[in-house]
Amino acid sequence: MIDPLQAPPLIGAIVYPPDRQPEALQAAFARALQARGFTIGGMIQTTRFGEDGRKTDMELTDVATGEILSIRQKLGSGSRSCSLDPAGLAEASAPLRRAIEAKVDLLLVNKFSKAEQAGDGLAAEMLLAMEQCVPLLTAVPAALVDDWHAFTGGRGRLLGADMASLWRWWGPTHLYRDLVDSVGPGDAKRVIVGLNWIMVEGPDGIGLAQTPERTAPVCRGAAGGWTGRPLAELAQGMLGWDPLAAAVGIAAANAFTNRFDLAALDVNGLDSLGAPDRMVVIGAFPGLAERLPGAVVIDRRPGPGQYPAEAADWLLPQAEAVIVTASALANRTLAHLLRLAPFARIALVGPGAPLSPRLFEYGIGVTSGLVATDPDGLARAVAEGAGARDLKRYCRQATLIGPEERP
């Protein structure tokens, strides 16, 4: 059965030349995901070389336990080569199968080699992961790319040997889970669902999210009862499809990240990317025509000279820079928009923008939102149906700029 809350299954292979092993890259990516709360299983290879450049040893490390397994076949003291040990590879099968059974977020298999090409090695475990829809990341030498395509039935994606390529492959559908996992301890002191905005106040900050449109599907969860619950629990609503629970979840996550004491730039996000020739803006921001007169604007309710939401599929792949309303996070269109512009400079802008550096790896170079300065005034404004401009009276503009956008 398809899980509507699960990110699409991924099959990726890092393509590498003979003189550049991808082992360190695989290990670094695994550590980065583990640090964010994702469960990683599988094996990472470590290859050692002698002074003459020949392989002297090969080991597999179980990502989950740290256990090290040698896969070097000892050929005798006179041998100058290093050959794979079939028994060692067979022993590596067990932790891989345990990880598949546990439905880890990502399974790492050290590489697709000639052994797997012939149906041996860890080929059976790779095929099992694909069958069970467990995301799989491996590495393939350039000489075996055609064999890899045949092995995966064309479903695998070839990846560059760099961290940015791996994050693009991991994809923006994981962004929601990443934000949820970033929420630490603390309870919601106050939750207000206004006509236009939702506000969640935590012990150290306040988060906002746009209230779902009244034409949205009827919320299935019971409203109310949110005050006093852990922010992390409320944030889980972001992973579901109930529009009200999702919006409350985003506001709860923002209550943790958009802290009162957050150090951020006092810069309007609409100015953060400059004014390049091929600028696309998702959302008809107030005063946009004066601020970015050359921008192409896409809106769900397009005005004169603007484009409907469906035009994003045509316009974003051509864009040099894209400004996206933070409401796209709540209405579940953000992942699709990011996929349409994988190499464009992107800023997420609006009162509901999470001020979290976790966004940067997903292709968002700038995130610009609000930090509350007058909690009681903001609460009154939200309860009375204030618009975005009114909220700014009780907040300060706050912008985080990722490393790719810094001068």
C-alpha positions in Angstrom: 0.0 0.0 0.0 1.3 3.5 -0.8 2.0 5.7 2.2 0.7 9.2 1.4 3.0 10.6 4.1 6.2 9.0 2.9 8.6 10.7 0.5 8.9 9.1 -2.9 11.4 6.1 -3.0 14.8 7.0 -4.3 17.4 5.0 -6.1 20.7 6.9 -6.6 24.2 6.0 -7.7 27.3 8.3 -7.4 29.3 8.0 -10.6 33.0 8.0 -9.9 36.2 7.6 -12.0 38.8 5.0 -11.1 41.0 7.5 -9.3 38.4 9.1 -7.1 36.7 6.8 -4.5 33.3 8.2 -3.2 33.6 6.7 0.2 34.3 9.9 2.2 31.4 11.6 0.4 29.0 8.8 1.3 30.1 8.8 4.9 29.7 12.6 5.2 26.2 12.5 3.7 25.2 9.7 6.1 26.5 11.7 9.1 24.7 14.8 7.9 21.4 13.0 7.6 21.8 11.2 11.0 22.5 14.5 12.7 19.1 15.7 11.5 17.3 12.7 12.9 17.0 10.5 9.8 17.6 6.8 10.2 20.4 5.5 8.1 21.3 1.8 7.5 23.8 -0.1 5.4 27.5 -0.3 4.8 30.2 2.3 3.9 33.5 1.0 2.4 36.9 2.1 3.4 39.7 1.3 1.0 43.4 1.5 1.9 46.2 1.8 -0.5 49.9 1.0 -0.3 52.7 3.3 -1.3 52.6 1.9 -4.8 49.0 2.8 -5.2 47.7 -0.7 -4.9 44.8 -1.7 -2.7 45.9 -3.3 0.5 42.7 -3.6 2.4 39.0 -3.1 2.1 36.5 -2.8 5.0 32.8 -2.3 5.4 31.5 -0.2 8.3 27.9 -0.8 9.5 26.4 2.7 9.6 24.0 1.9 12.4 26.4 0.1 14.8 29.9 1.1 13.7 30.9 -2.5 13.4 33.8 -3.1 10.9 33.9 -6.1 8.6 36.9 -6.9 6.4 36.0 -7.9 2.8 39.6 -8.4 1.7 40.5 -11.9 0.6 43.9 -12.9 1.9 45.8 -14.3 -1.0 49.1 -14.9 0.7 52.2 -12.9 1.5 53.5 -13.0 -2.1 50.4 -11.5 -3.6 50.4 -7.8 -4.6 46.6 -7.6 -5.2 43.6 -7.2 -3.0 40.6 -9.3 -3.9 37.0 -9.3 -2.6 36.2 -12.0 0.0 32.9 -13.6 -0.9 32.4 -14.8 2.7 32.9 -11.2 3.9 30.3 -9.9 1.5 27.9 -12.6 2.5 28.3 -11.5 6.1 27.5 -8.0 5.2 24.1 -9.1 3.9 22.6 -9.5 7.4 22.9 -5.8 8.5 21.6 -4.7 5.2 18.5 -6.9 5.4 17.9 -5.7 9.0 18.0 -2.1 7.8 15.5 -2.9 5.0 13.2 -4.7 7.4 13.3 -1.7 9.7 12.4 0.6 6.8 15.2 3.0 7.3 15.0 6.5 5.7 18.1 5.7 3.6 20.0 2.5 2.8 23.7 2.9 1.9 25.3 0.1 -0.1 29.0 0.8 -0.7 29.1 0.2 -4.4 27.7 -1.5 -7.5 30.7 -3.4 -8.8 31.4 -6.3 -11.2 30.1 -8.7 -8.5 26.7 -7.1 -8.4 26.7 -6.8 -12.2 27.0 -10.6 -12.3 24.2 -11.0 -9.7 26.6 -11.8 -6.8 27.9 -9.6 -4.0 25.1 -7.4 -2.5 22.9 -7.5 -5.6 20.1 -9.3 -3.9 20.0 -6.8 -1.0 19.9 -3.9 -3.5 17.0 -5.5 -5.4 15.2 -6.2 -2.1 15.5 -2.5 -1.1 14.0 -1.5 -4.4 11.2 -4.0 -4.0 10.4 -2.7 -0.5 10.6 1.0 -1.6 13.5 1.7 0.8 15.6 4.6 -0.6 18.9 3.3 -1.8 22.2 5.1 -2.3 25.2 3.4 -3.8 28.2 4.3 -6.0 28.9 3.0 -9.5 32.2 3.2 -11.5 31.8 5.1 -14.8 32.6 1.9 -16.7 29.5 0.2 -15.3 26.9 2.9 -15.8 25.1 0.9 -18.6 25.1 -2.2 -16.4 23.6 -0.1 -13.5 20.8 1.1 -15.8 20.0 -2.5 -16.8 20.2 -3.6 -13.1 17.7 -1.0 -12.0 15.5 -1.1 -15.0 16.2 2.5 -15.7 14.8 3.6 -12.4 18.1 4.7 -10.9 19.4 8.2 -11.0 23.1 9.0 -11.7 24.6 11.5 -9.3 27.6 13.8 -9.3 30.3 13.1 -6.7 29.6 16.2 -4.6 27.4 17.0 -1.6 25.1 19.4 -3.5 24.2 16.7 -6.0 23.3 14.3 -3.1 21.1 16.9 -1.4 19.3 17.6 -4.7 18.7 13.9 -5.1 17.5 13.6 -1.5 14.9 16.1 -2.5 12.6 18.7 -1.0 9.9 16.2 0.0 12.2 15.5 3.0 12.2 19.2 4.0 9.0 18.8 6.1 10.3 15.9 8.1 13.6 17.8 8.6 11.8 20.8 10.0 9.7 18.6 12.3 12.8 16.8 13.6 14.5 20.2 14.4 11.9 21.1 17.0 13.2 20.7 20.5 11.5 20.8 23.9 8.9 23.3 25.0 5.2 23.6 25.1 2.7 25.9 23.3 1.8 28.7 25.7 -0.8 30.2 23.3 -2.4 29.1 20.0 -4.6 31.4 18.1 -6.3 30.6 14.8 -7.3 33.9 13.2 -9.1 34.6 10.0 -5.8 35.1 8.0 -3.0 33.8 10.3 -2.3 31.2 12.9 0.0 32.0 15.8 1.7 29.6 18.1 3.7 30.9 21.0 6.4 28.8 22.6 8.6 29.5 25.6 11.3 31.3 23.4 9.6 32.4 20.3 6.4 32.8 18.2 5.6 31.1 14.9 3.1 32.1 12.2 1.5 30.3 9.4 -1.3 31.3 7.0 -4.7 30.1 7.9 -6.0 27.6 5.2 -8.5 29.0 2.8 -12.1 28.5 3.7 -12.6 26.5 0.5 -10.0 24.0 1.7 -11.2 20.5 2.6 -12.9 20.2 5.9 -10.4 19.5 8.6 -10.7 16.0 10.0 -9.0 16.6 13.3 -10.7 18.3 16.2 -9.8 21.9 16.5 -8.7 23.3 19.9 -6.8 21.6 22.7 -3.5 22.8 21.2 -2.4 25.1 24.0 -0.2 23.4 26.5 0.9 20.6 24.1 4.6 20.1 23.2 5.6 22.1 20.1 7.2 19.0 18.7 3.9 17.2 18.9 2.0 20.0 17.2 4.7 20.1 14.5 3.9 16.6 13.5 0.8 17.9 11.9 3.0 19.3 9.2 3.5 15.8 7.9 -0.2 15.1 7.3 -2.7 16.3 4.8 -5.2 18.0 7.1 -4.8 21.6 6.1 -5.5 23.1 9.5 -3.3 20.7 11.4 -0.5 21.3 8.9 -0.7 25.0 9.3 -0.7 24.7 13.1 2.3 22.4 12.7 4.2 24.9 10.7 3.5 27.7 13.2 4.6 25.4 16.0 7.9 24.6 14.2 8.4 28.3 13.6 7.8 29.0 17.3 10.9 27.0 18.0 13.1 28.4 15.1 11.9 32.0 15.0 13.2 32.8 18.5 12.9 36.2 20.2 16.7 36.4 20.4 17.5 35.1 16.9 20.4 36.9 15.3 19.4 37.7 11.7 19.7 40.4 9.1 17.2 43.2 9.0 16.7 42.8 5.2 13.5 42.5 3.2 13.5 39.1 1.6 12.2 40.6 -1.7 15.5 42.5 -2.0 17.7 39.5 -1.1 18.3 38.2 -4.6 18.8 41.5 -6.4 16.9 42.0 -9.7 18.2 39.6 -12.3 16.7 39.5 -15.8 14.9 36.2 -15.3 13.2 36.7 -12.0 10.1 34.8 -11.1 8.0 35.5 -8.0 5.5 33.0 -6.6 2.8 35.1 -4.9 1.5 38.6 -5.5 3.4 40.4 -2.7 2.1 43.9 -1.8 4.2 46.6 -3.6 5.9 44.0 -5.8 5.5 46.0 -9.0 7.5 48.9 -7.6 10.1 46.8 -5.9 10.8 44.3 -8.7 9.2 45.8 -11.8 10.7 43.3 -14.2 9.7 40.2 -12.3 7.3 37.6 -13.7 4.6 37.0 -11.1 2.7 33.7 -10.6 -0.3 33.7 -8.3 -3.2 31.4 -7.5 -5.5 34.3 -8.2 -3.6 36.1 -11.0 -4.2 39.8 -11.6 -3.5 41.7 -14.8 -0.1 40.8 -16.3 0.3 37.9 -13.9 0.3 34.1 -14.5 -1.8 31.3 -13.0 -0.2 28.7 -10.8 -0.1 26.2 -13.6 2.4 28.4 -15.5 5.1 27.5 -12.9 5.9 24.3 -14.9 6.9 26.5 -17.9 8.4 29.5 -16.2 10.5 28.2 -13.3 12.9 26.0 -15.3 13.9 29.2 -17.2 14.3 31.3 -14.1 17.6 32.6 -12.8 16.1 33.6 -9.4 12.9 32.7 -7.7 11.1 34.3 -4.7 8.5 31.9 -3.2 5.8 32.9 -0.8 6.2 31.0 2.5 2.5 30.0 2.1 3.8 27.4 -0.4 5.1 25.5 2.6 1.7 25.2 4.1 -0.2 24.4 0.9 2.2 21.6 0.0 3.4 23.2 -3.3 6.9 24.1 -2.1 8.5 20.7 -2.9 7.2 20.8 -6.5 8.3 24.4 -7.0 11.9 23.6 -5.8 12.1 20.7 -8.1 11.2 22.9 -11.1 14.1 25.2 -10.4 16.9 23.0 -9.0 19.7 25.4 -10.1 18.0 28.8 -9.6 18.7 31.1 -6.7 15.7 30.8 -4.3 14.4 32.9 -1.5 11.5 31.8 0.8 9.7 35.0 2.0 6.7 35.7 4.2 5.5 35.8 7.8 5.3 32.0 7.8 8.9 31.4 6.7 10.9 29.2 9.0 14.1 30.9 10.0 16.1 27.7 10.0 19.4 27.0 8.3 18.1 23.5 7.5 16.5 24.9 4.5 19.8 25.8 2.8 20.6 22.2 1.8 17.3 21.9 -0.1 18.2 24.7 -2.5 16.7 27.6 -0.6 19.5 30.2 -0.3 17.5 32.8 1.6 14.7 32.5 4.2 13.1 35.7 5.3 10.3 35.9 7.9 9.3 37.6 11.2 10.4 37.5 14.8 7.9 38.8 17.3 8.8 41.8 19.4 5.3 42.4 21.0 3.7 39.0 21.7 0.5 40.4 23.1 0.0 42.9 20.4 0.7 40.2 17.8 -1.8 37.9 19.4 -4.5 40.6 19.3 -3.8 41.3 15.6 -4.0 37.6 14.7 -7.2 37.2 16.6 -8.7 40.2 14.9 -8.0 39.0 11.4 -4.9 41.2 10.6 -3.2 41.0 7.3 0.5 40.5 6.6 1.3 44.2 6.7 -0.4 44.6 10.1 1.6 41.8 11.6 4.9 43.7 11.0 3.9 46.3 13.6 4.5 43.7 16.3 7.5 42.0 14.7 10.9 42.6 13.3 12.0 41.6 9.8 14.5 38.7 10.0 16.5 37.2 7.2 19.0 34.3 7.1 21.3 34.0 4.1 22.8 30.6 3.2 26.5 30.1 2.3 25.8 30.0 -1.4 24.3 33.5 -1.3 26.9 35.2 0.9 29.4 37.5 -0.8 
